């Protein structure tokens, strides 16, 4: 039987091996060049932040209409700080200093921005109703027209008054439940505000008489101003409610 001989593998020639080594070195250089190029092409931190901001703003209904470093932004900041300066910054602007929540909406009607802030100050500072009644009236509106920003901000105000409401009282008021432990006039103010926020048409004679006896004609008129303004504010917020921060 003839012996089988395995065929010996033919070694590549010296010139072929040299060519292979050269190609391998060239491929490695090309890989290193591509890696180096990709590192160089990475955007700067400033550009990455700008890109991230653009992506985030695409999802906003009312993205900023002006640069946070512009004179308009400074005017807006001054207006907001005048009324909301004692609130956490996260309530009215984002980490880039752009207005958020009702202020982002107002920036699209800039001619009404200052009048809105001025009027809101006049509504909140009007005499004739004690601060606790005022805040109960605002929370009555948010019980009918849930608006997280307004409810959150005014719950903070109510629990921070010189004679504060308790957290349980503000929680009940936000649910449309007359809080326990109120003075008679406060209870009437809350329940009348709730009726105005809920109903359509004129208050019944009995509802009017109850309010008039407790608060007087001027008190009822001022209560109506508060309810009317916050109905407007809550309606405006429906265009672009952004909730509230987890803290603050």
N, C-alpha and C positions, 0 to 999 in steps of 0.2 A: 504494500500500500504506500502510495507516494506520500511523503511527509509534506504537511501543509506549512508553508512559510508565510508568516505575517509580513505584510508589506510595511517596511520602515517608513515612518513619516518623513517627508522631505523637509529639511530646515530651510526657512526662507533665506535668501541670499543676504549678504551684508548690506547691499544697497537697499533691499526691500525693508530690512529691519530699521535702517536709518530713516527711511521714509515714514514708517509707522511711528517711530519715536517723535519725529518732527510734527506729524499730524496730531499726535496726542498732546504735545506741548502747545500747539496752536489752539486746540480745542479748550485746554485749560485757561490759556490767556483770554480767549474769547468769553468764557464763563466768568472769569474774574472781572473783565471789562464790563460785562452786563450787570453783574452784581454791584460794581462800583457806580455805574450809571444810574441804577435804580435808587441807590442811596442818595445820589446827588439830586435826583429828580423829586425826592420827597418834599412836599410843601412845608414851609416854615410853620412854626406853632401859631403865628399870627394868622396865616392863611387858613390853617386847619380850623381855627376858632371861627373865622369868618364864614367858612363853608358850613360848619356845624350850625351856626346861627341862621344862615340862609335856609338850611334844611328844616330847622325848627319853625321858622317864620312861615314856611309854606303851609303849615298846618293851622296857622292862626287865621281867624276870620278878619281881624283888624291888626295887621302888622304895622309897625311904626311908620309914620308918614314923614319922619324927619330924623336926622342923626342925633344920637344922644349927646353929642358935643356941640350941637348948634345953639344959636341964641334962642330959637323957639323952644327947644328942650329946657333951657334955663328958665324961660318964662313959665313953662308948664310946671317945672319943679317947684318954683316959688309959689305958684297958685295952690298946688297940692299941699305943700308944706304948711301953708297958712292955715289950712283946715284939718289936715291929717298928719301933721308933723309929730304928734305924740303917739301915733300908731306905729306898729312894726313896718319897716320899709317894704317888706315882702308883700304887704297888702296892696300896695299901689304901684310898684315897679319891679321889674325882674332884675336878675344879676347884672345885666348890661345897662341898667338905668333907663330902660324903655318903659313907658306907661302901660299898665295892664288893667284888666277888669273894666270898670266904667270909664276909666281915663283913656284907655286905648280907643274906645268907641267915640268919646268926646273929641279926641284929636282929629277925627275925620270931619267934625263940624267945629273947627277951631274958633269960629266967630261966636259960638255959643259956650265955649269952654269957660271963660271967665264969668259970664252971667250965671252959668249953672253953679259954679263954686260960690259966687256971691249970694245967690238965692238960697242955696243949701245952708249957708252960714246964717242968713236972716231967719230961715225957718227954725233952725236949731236954737238960735239965741233969742227968739221972741219971748217977751214977758207974758205973764198970764197963765202959763201952765208950768207946774213944777217939773224939774228934770226927770223924775221917776215916771210921771204921767206921759211925758214926751216919748221916753224910750219904750214904754208899754204900748203906746200907739204905733210906733214904728214896727215893733215885733208883732203886733196884731196884723199889720199889712203883710209881713213875711209869712205869717201863718196861712194866709189865704193865697198868696203869690210867692211860693218858696224861692228865695234868692239867697244862696249861701253867703255871698259876700256881704250883703246888707245885714242879714241875720247875725253873722259872725261879728262884724264890726260893732253893731249896736248892742250885742250881748256883752261885748268887752266894755263898752261905754257904761252900760247899765250896772255892771258889777264893779265898776271903778268910781262910781259917784260918791260924793261926800256921805250921803245916806244911800248906800247901794242896795240894789235888788240882789237876792240870793240866786245862786246858779240854778237851783231847782225852780225858782220863780221865772227866770228867763227861759229855761227849757220848756216849762209849761206854756208860757206865752207864745213861744215859737210853734207850739202844737195846736194853738187855738183853744187852750184851756185857761180859764181865768185863774191866775195863781192864787193860792191861799195866803193869808197874812197881809193882804193889801188894805189900805184905808178905803173907806167907802167911795170917796171921789176917784181914787185910783182905779178901783174896780169898775166904776161907771165909765171912766175915760177909756179903759181897755175894751170893755164890751161894746161901747158906742163906736169906737174905731173899727172893731171887728165887723160890726153891722155895716158900716160904710164901705169897708173893703169887700165884703161879700155881696151886698145887695145891689139892686138896680132901682133907680128912681128915688123919690123923696122918702126920708124916714117917716114912719107912721107917727101919728100924734102922740101916742104913748111913749114911743122911743125918744121923740124930741123932748117931751115934757120931763122925762127922767133925766136926760142929759142937761137940760136947761136948769132944773132945780139944783143939780149937783155942781155944775160948772159955770152957770150963767151964760148969757148970750155971747159975751166976748170969748169965754172959755171954749164954747162950742165952735165958734168961728175959727179960733186958733187950732183947735183939734182937727177941724176940717182941712186947714192949710197943711198940717203935718201929714195927714192921711193922703191928701191929694198929691203932695210932692212925692211921697214914697211909692204911691201907685205908679206915678210917672217914672221914677227911678227904676223900680222893679221891672216895668215894661221895657225900658231901654236896655236893661241888662239881659233880657231874653234874646237879644241879638247876638250876644257873645259872652255868656257867663263862663268864667274860668275857675270857679270854685275858690277855695281858700287854702293858704299854706298849711302844712301839717303842724307847724308850731307858730306861735305869735298871735 
